[in-house]
């Protein structure tokens, strides 16, 4: 899959799965608008791709700030003239049992995971409709598929994103815009490391039929498929990438 001539906007591009996606699309010829709240992470990404810097636009933006998102999208349009793909990778994951959940923690997850994706989708959809073309990817999770202990707030946002994506897919289908989700399982990012991996790693691995945890490139590959013309007849779909840990 190659993406020469395409412009991809990726939130959360400074680390984890967002960074992997940004690198994968950049390596395959795309222009990448990398959005993240962490300025240093974006600077590091730019420095690591010095020879491709003409195809990178970095934007230090908080996705829960709707006006900042609108400005970031406008900057991408001014820079490239188009946005072909939107990948809403930025998200929040802080565990808490429901009886210990604070209003602030619940609200923060809703704001980052749901509102952030909504703000980005709304802003980009307006531009995609003008060109009668686009691909939008939201991040669900295996937690959103089957539930997860100490993650009721996180699970609620991820399940909500699936419903949001399906509704938006119906709205935007007449404009040749595909809207889909990916639902990662256990992927070796900084989130799944340290204490949480020590406590649950063995059980997770035993429940994964393919016998390994996922790597960030596994998610990037799935997203590139959904952003390619190979998936032009797929919309309103959630692609499970979990090694068989959960099957519908």
TANORQUI-V10555 format. One record per residue. N is the residue number from 1. RES is the residue in one letter. SS is DSSP state (A for helix, B for strand, O for the rest). PHI is phi in radians with two decimals (* if undefined). NEAR is the number of other ideal C-beta (glycine too) atoms within 10 Angstrom. Layout:
BEGIN
n | res | ss | phi | near
N | RES | SS | PHI | NEAR
N | RES | SS | PHI | NEAR
END
This chain:
BEGIN
n | res | ss | phi | near
1 | X | O | * | 13
2 | X | O | -2.24 | 11
3 | X | O | -2.30 | 21
4 | X | O | -1.03 | 9
5 | X | O | 1.44 | 10
6 | X | O | -1.83 | 20
7 | X | B | -2.04 | 22
8 | X | B | -2.07 | 29
9 | X | B | -1.76 | 29
10 | X | B | -2.21 | 30
11 | X | B | -1.57 | 28
12 | X | O | 1.17 | 26
13 | X | O | -1.37 | 31
14 | X | O | -1.48 | 25
15 | X | O | -2.77 | 19
16 | X | A | 0.99 | 20
17 | X | A | -1.18 | 27
18 | X | A | -1.10 | 28
19 | X | A | -1.13 | 24
20 | X | A | -1.08 | 23
21 | X | A | -1.13 | 31
22 | X | A | -1.03 | 30
23 | X | A | -1.18 | 21
24 | X | A | -1.11 | 22
25 | X | A | -1.20 | 27
26 | X | A | -1.09 | 20
27 | X | A | -1.13 | 14
28 | X | O | -1.82 | 15
29 | X | O | 1.69 | 14
30 | X | O | -1.33 | 24
31 | X | B | -1.51 | 25
32 | X | B | -2.07 | 29
33 | X | B | -1.70 | 27
34 | X | B | -1.68 | 28
35 | X | B | -1.94 | 32
36 | X | B | -2.83 | 26
37 | X | O | -1.45 | 18
38 | X | O | -1.69 | 14
39 | X | A | -1.11 | 12
40 | X | A | -1.13 | 10
41 | X | A | -1.08 | 20
42 | X | A | -1.18 | 24
43 | X | A | -1.10 | 13
44 | X | A | -1.16 | 14
45 | X | A | -1.11 | 23
46 | X | A | -1.13 | 15
47 | X | A | -1.14 | 9
48 | X | A | -1.25 | 11
49 | X | O | -2.18 | 17
50 | X | A | -0.95 | 8
51 | X | A | -1.27 | 7
52 | X | A | -2.06 | 15
53 | X | A | -1.09 | 11
54 | X | A | -1.21 | 7
55 | X | A | -1.89 | 17
56 | X | B | -2.19 | 20
57 | X | B | -2.13 | 21
58 | X | B | -1.79 | 20
59 | X | B | -2.45 | 21
60 | X | B | -1.42 | 17
61 | X | O | -2.50 | 20
62 | X | O | -1.58 | 15
63 | X | O | -1.21 | 26
64 | X | O | -1.52 | 19
65 | X | O | -1.74 | 15
66 | X | A | -1.10 | 16
67 | X | A | -1.20 | 8
68 | X | A | -1.14 | 17
69 | X | A | -1.11 | 25
70 | X | A | -1.04 | 15
71 | X | A | -1.16 | 14
72 | X | A | -1.09 | 25
73 | X | A | -1.13 | 24
74 | X | A | -1.08 | 12
75 | X | A | -1.13 | 15
76 | X | A | -1.14 | 24
77 | X | A | -1.10 | 19
78 | X | A | -1.13 | 9
79 | X | A | -1.28 | 14
80 | X | A | -2.01 | 18
81 | X | O | 1.55 | 11
82 | X | O | -2.88 | 17
83 | X | O | -2.30 | 26
84 | X | O | -1.56 | 21
85 | X | B | -2.38 | 28
86 | X | B | -2.06 | 29
87 | X | B | -2.11 | 30
88 | X | B | -1.58 | 27
89 | X | O | -1.58 | 28
90 | X | O | -1.06 | 27
91 | X | O | -2.87 | 25
92 | X | O | -2.17 | 16
93 | X | O | -2.54 | 17
94 | X | O | -2.28 | 12
95 | X | O | -1.33 | 14
96 | X | O | -2.90 | 16
97 | X | O | -1.24 | 10
98 | X | A | -1.07 | 11
99 | X | A | -1.36 | 5
100 | X | A | -1.97 | 9
101 | X | O | -1.25 | 14
102 | X | O | -1.56 | 10
103 | X | A | -1.02 | 7
104 | X | A | -1.12 | 8
105 | X | A | -1.20 | 16
106 | X | A | -1.03 | 17
107 | X | A | -1.09 | 12
108 | X | A | -1.12 | 15
109 | X | A | -1.14 | 24
110 | X | A | -1.07 | 17
111 | X | A | -1.17 | 15
112 | X | A | -1.27 | 20
113 | X | A | -1.35 | 29
114 | X | A | -1.68 | 19
115 | X | A | -1.07 | 17
116 | X | A | -1.03 | 24
117 | X | A | -1.17 | 27
118 | X | A | -1.10 | 19
119 | X | A | -1.01 | 23
120 | X | A | -1.15 | 26
121 | X | A | -1.10 | 22
122 | X | A | -1.04 | 14
123 | X | A | -1.15 | 21
124 | X | A | -1.32 | 24
125 | X | A | -1.03 | 20
126 | X | A | -1.04 | 13
127 | X | A | -1.31 | 19
128 | X | A | -1.11 | 22
129 | X | A | -1.10 | 16
130 | X | A | -1.12 | 12
131 | X | A | -1.76 | 14
132 | X | O | 1.01 | 10
133 | X | O | -2.89 | 15
134 | X | B | 2.96 | 23
135 | X | B | -2.31 | 25
136 | X | B | -2.16 | 28
137 | X | B | -2.15 | 25
138 | X | B | -1.92 | 28
139 | X | B | -1.78 | 26
140 | X | O | -1.61 | 26
141 | X | O | -2.95 | 27
142 | X | A | -1.04 | 22
143 | X | A | -1.11 | 22
144 | X | A | -1.26 | 24
145 | X | A | -1.49 | 21
146 | X | A | -2.29 | 12
147 | X | O | 1.50 | 12
148 | X | O | -2.84 | 15
149 | X | O | -1.09 | 11
150 | X | O | 1.17 | 15
151 | X | O | -2.38 | 21
152 | X | A | -1.07 | 17
153 | X | A | -1.19 | 23
154 | X | A | -1.12 | 23
155 | X | A | -1.06 | 21
156 | X | A | -1.05 | 18
157 | X | A | -1.21 | 28
158 | X | A | -1.25 | 27
159 | X | A | -1.16 | 16
160 | X | A | -1.08 | 18
161 | X | A | -1.13 | 25
162 | X | A | -1.15 | 20
163 | X | A | -1.13 | 12
164 | X | A | -1.02 | 19
165 | X | A | -1.09 | 25
166 | X | A | -1.15 | 17
167 | X | A | -1.16 | 12
168 | X | A | -1.16 | 21
169 | X | A | -1.04 | 19
170 | X | A | -1.17 | 12
171 | X | A | -1.16 | 13
172 | X | A | -1.69 | 19
173 | X | A | -0.97 | 13
174 | X | A | -1.10 | 9
175 | X | A | -1.84 | 14
176 | X | O | 1.06 | 15
177 | X | B | -1.99 | 22
178 | X | B | -1.65 | 22
179 | X | B | -2.21 | 27
180 | X | B | -2.44 | 25
181 | X | B | -2.10 | 26
182 | X | B | -2.03 | 24
183 | X | B | -2.19 | 25
184 | X | B | -1.20 | 22
185 | X | O | -1.59 | 24
186 | X | O | -1.48 | 22
187 | X | B | -2.03 | 22
188 | X | O | -1.33 | 14
189 | X | O | -2.04 | 20
190 | X | A | -0.98 | 8
191 | X | A | -1.07 | 16
192 | X | A | -1.76 | 19
193 | X | O | -2.63 | 11
194 | X | O | 1.13 | 9
195 | X | A | -1.08 | 7
196 | X | A | -1.12 | 14
197 | X | A | -1.25 | 16
198 | X | A | -1.11 | 9
199 | X | A | -1.35 | 10
200 | X | A | -2.12 | 13
201 | X | A | -0.99 | 14
202 | X | A | -1.09 | 10
203 | X | A | -1.15 | 9
204 | X | A | -1.07 | 18
205 | X | A | -1.13 | 15
206 | X | A | -1.13 | 9
207 | X | O | -1.63 | 14
208 | X | O | -1.86 | 18
209 | X | O | -0.95 | 10
210 | X | O | -1.30 | 11
211 | X | O | 1.31 | 9
212 | X | O | -2.69 | 11
213 | X | O | -1.46 | 20
214 | X | B | -1.37 | 22
215 | X | O | -1.92 | 13
216 | X | A | -0.90 | 19
217 | X | A | -1.13 | 15
218 | X | A | -1.08 | 20
219 | X | A | -1.27 | 26
220 | X | A | -1.04 | 24
221 | X | A | -1.09 | 15
222 | X | A | -1.11 | 21
223 | X | A | -1.19 | 27
224 | X | A | -1.08 | 24
225 | X | A | -1.05 | 15
226 | X | A | -1.23 | 22
227 | X | O | -1.69 | 26
228 | X | O | -1.70 | 16
229 | X | A | -1.31 | 8
230 | X | A | -1.13 | 11
231 | X | A | -1.97 | 17
232 | X | O | -1.12 | 10
233 | X | O | -1.86 | 7
234 | X | O | -2.02 | 14
235 | X | O | -2.68 | 21
236 | X | O | 1.24 | 16
237 | X | O | -1.95 | 16
238 | X | B | -1.99 | 18
239 | X | B | -1.61 | 19
240 | X | B | -1.38 | 20
241 | X | B | -2.19 | 18
242 | X | O | -2.51 | 24
243 | X | O | 1.20 | 21
244 | X | O | 1.58 | 12
245 | X | O | -1.09 | 20
246 | X | O | -2.40 | 15
247 | X | O | -2.17 | 8
248 | X | O | -1.27 | 6
END
